[in-house]
């Protein structure tokens, strides 16, 4: 009789542990899905804002080119100045990326993925 009680206890314990592990895996999957959804949502918003900023920058570039062309009296010189400004900006961004921007973007993504302030309780 004692043998059957031991077997029943261990079977129940095994089932409880299996249920716990399944629930834990499900919870981890849900949390990972939530983090991925937040990341994709943020990237989508950043892409949309970036696209709008690109369109604005494109229009401002054409305006600046025509303005400088009017000042210099030559289209090639006016738009050439705009191109030189962009080449300088590219070099500045490239070197800033190595020292600052790359770290900033990496930290922002990590912070977004591990942000716990909107969760009711941390695991």
C-alpha positions as CSV (number, residue, x, y, z in Angstrom):
1,X,0.0,0.0,0.0
2,X,2.8,2.4,0.9
3,X,4.5,1.6,-2.5
4,X,1.3,2.7,-4.4
5,X,1.1,6.0,-2.4
6,X,4.8,6.7,-3.3
7,X,4.1,6.0,-7.0
8,X,1.0,8.2,-7.0
9,X,2.9,11.0,-5.2
10,X,5.8,10.9,-7.7
11,X,3.4,10.7,-10.7
12,X,1.5,13.7,-9.4
13,X,4.7,15.5,-8.8
14,X,6.0,14.7,-12.3
15,X,2.7,16.0,-13.8
16,X,2.9,19.2,-11.8
17,X,6.5,19.8,-12.9
18,X,5.6,19.1,-16.5
19,X,2.7,21.5,-16.3
20,X,4.9,24.1,-14.7
21,X,7.5,23.8,-17.4
22,X,4.9,24.0,-20.2
23,X,3.4,27.1,-18.5
24,X,6.9,28.7,-18.1
25,X,7.8,28.0,-21.7
26,X,4.5,29.6,-22.8
27,X,5.1,32.6,-20.7
28,X,8.6,33.1,-22.2
29,X,7.2,32.8,-25.7
30,X,4.5,35.4,-24.9
31,X,7.1,37.8,-23.4
32,X,9.4,37.3,-26.4
33,X,6.5,37.9,-28.8
34,X,5.6,41.1,-26.9
35,X,9.2,42.4,-27.1
36,X,9.4,41.6,-30.8
37,X,6.1,43.4,-31.4
38,X,7.3,46.5,-29.5
39,X,10.6,46.5,-31.5
40,X,8.8,46.1,-34.9
41,X,6.3,48.8,-34.0
42,X,9.1,51.2,-33.0
43,X,11.1,50.4,-36.1
44,X,8.0,51.0,-38.3
45,X,7.4,54.4,-36.7
46,X,11.0,55.3,-37.0
47,X,10.9,54.3,-40.7
48,X,7.8,56.4,-41.4
49,X,9.3,59.4,-39.6
50,X,12.6,58.9,-41.5
51,X,10.7,58.7,-44.8
52,X,8.9,62.0,-44.1
53,X,12.2,63.6,-43.0
54,X,13.8,62.4,-46.2
55,X,11.1,64.0,-48.3
56,X,11.4,67.3,-46.4
57,X,15.2,67.2,-46.8
58,X,14.9,66.5,-50.5
59,X,12.6,69.5,-51.0
60,X,14.9,71.7,-48.8
61,X,17.9,70.5,-50.9
62,X,16.2,71.6,-54.1
63,X,15.3,75.0,-52.6
64,X,18.8,75.5,-51.3
65,X,20.2,74.6,-54.7
66,X,18.0,77.1,-56.5
67,X,18.7,79.8,-53.8
68,X,22.5,79.3,-54.1
69,X,22.2,79.3,-57.9
70,X,20.4,82.6,-57.8
71,X,23.1,84.0,-55.5
72,X,26.0,82.8,-57.6
73,X,24.3,83.2,-61.0
74,X,25.2,79.7,-62.0
75,X,23.2,76.5,-61.5
76,X,26.3,74.2,-61.4
77,X,27.9,76.3,-58.7
78,X,24.8,76.6,-56.6
79,X,24.0,72.9,-56.7
80,X,27.7,72.1,-56.4
81,X,27.8,73.9,-53.0
82,X,24.8,71.8,-51.9
83,X,26.7,68.6,-52.9
84,X,29.8,69.7,-51.0
85,X,27.7,70.3,-47.9
86,X,26.2,66.8,-48.2
87,X,29.7,65.2,-48.7
88,X,31.0,66.9,-45.6
89,X,27.8,65.8,-43.7
90,X,28.4,62.2,-44.8
91,X,32.0,62.2,-43.5
92,X,30.9,63.8,-40.2
93,X,28.1,61.2,-39.7
94,X,30.5,58.4,-40.6
95,X,33.0,59.4,-38.0
96,X,30.3,60.2,-35.4
97,X,28.8,56.7,-36.1
98,X,32.1,55.1,-35.0
99,X,32.3,57.0,-31.8
100,X,28.7,57.9,-30.8
101,X,25.8,57.0,-33.0
102,X,26.4,53.3,-33.2
103,X,26.5,53.0,-29.4
104,X,23.4,55.2,-29.0
105,X,21.3,53.1,-31.4
106,X,22.5,49.8,-29.8
107,X,21.6,51.1,-26.4
108,X,18.3,52.4,-27.5
109,X,17.3,49.0,-29.0
110,X,18.5,47.1,-25.9
111,X,16.6,49.5,-23.6
112,X,13.4,49.1,-25.7
113,X,13.7,45.3,-25.6
114,X,14.3,45.1,-21.8
115,X,12.0,47.9,-20.7
116,X,10.1,46.6,-17.6
117,X,8.1,49.7,-16.6
118,X,4.9,48.6,-18.4
119,X,4.9,45.1,-17.0
120,X,2.8,44.5,-13.8
121,X,5.5,42.3,-12.3
122,X,8.9,41.1,-13.4
123,X,9.8,37.5,-13.4
